[in-house]
Amino acid sequence: MGSKSPERDGQKGQENANDPVEASSGGMPRGEHLATDGDGTLGDSDEGDDDEANSAALTNQTTNGNSQKKRKRPKKKSKKKANKQSSPPRVPLSQLFPQGKYPTGQIQNYQVDVDNTSRTTAEEIRYLSRRHLEDDAFLNDYRKAAEIHRQVRKWTQESVKPGQTLTDIAVEIEDGVRALLGNAGLEPGDSLKAGMGFPTGLSLNNCVAHFTPNPGQKEIILQSKDVMKVDFGVHINGWIVDSAFTMSFDPVYDNLLAAVKDATNTGIKNAGIDVRISDVSAAIQEAMESYEVEIGQKTYPVKAVRSLSGHDIKQYRIHGGKSIPFIKNSDQTKMEEGEVFAIETFGSTGRGYLHDGVGVYGYGKSYNAPARVSLPLASARSLYKTINENFGTIVFCRRYLDRLGIDRYLAGMNSLVSQGIVDVYEPLLDVKGSYSAQYEHTILLRESNKEIISRGDDY
Ligand SMILES: [Co+2]
């Protein structure tokens, strides 16, 4: 999920003063991509049939019995153990990994040796954070969430086609994530244990980020000329795997996608302990803007989007407070050991400046909202209780409320928003007629190396 850049990075006045496009070489893709090894479970062929997978889901149910009640039942029983994910994905991950040990992400070494004497962080904080990312149970849970992301997106990449509605696509992704977690998230508190990390983003073309289909609104049907950013999160105990990719069905956009993929991988490569954010941003922009894309006989430079940033991730907090723009800047803030970052980039054939679109993407309880608030409106009070029980500070959308059976909440929501208790997220758009792409991975800055926990053989 993209983090809106702080105002200083989104100032319109900067556009001409420092237009990086002028300086770009505009040449061919540099084509420098990282190896995507380190993921032994990827690339399985889909030879297992659905019956087999579903049968195992019956015979070896572990995590949460309730979550399975509404699922389609298999026709016949078999003692055979599933070792393949079904399509659509419905086999809980705990059954695919009976040992309970989940695959490690891609390991990358830091580019420069980490000099311990130059650390600015307090010794005590370093010690605590280091321990955190070196804790086996924590890592295993985080890797499980990442493997669920890989399996659900594999299905998305193989199955989503033009002609489907965005609602169907979003619901399939979300049902898949919840099934693989073994947690339907329908009982109070369940979605706080594990679930969606934020509203599934399905943003088309000049809508760069933060679009999700809302109930009761006109259905949008995916078209063969669309460029769709698919951005979804999986969390376990509030630790969110935030990862995104772009789908298109027309090779005309290939260079746009390649530019953004390269930019994100460049950001990942440059990230590290004690690395300045300004250095990561500069590398990202240079990679991104070395590409151009030809659409309808017109050549467009790929522009790095100014209004969004990568970000650190904290527990139950998708945007932890640090931002990594995709544009050169002078931010001397350093990345630190023990931190988790969502390294994401967005490129656009438009202006690279975004404005808020009509409608709502999601809502999130403000990080500094008080635990107890006095609300005059009964509907606001009960909605606040629902939010605290089900989401805490996890960003959610209207569909997530609907499936809990909550209705007529808009007046209550408006009251919470006007009091600053809940923040609203709007769709973010570039100019009409432009196209944009996004790639994103979650990385862990561990003591001895960085782990790109969401890396797959796809991106
Ligand atoms: Co993100």
Residues whose N, C-alpha, C, O or C-beta is under 5 A from the ligand:
A	BS01	CO	M1 G2 D242 A342 E344
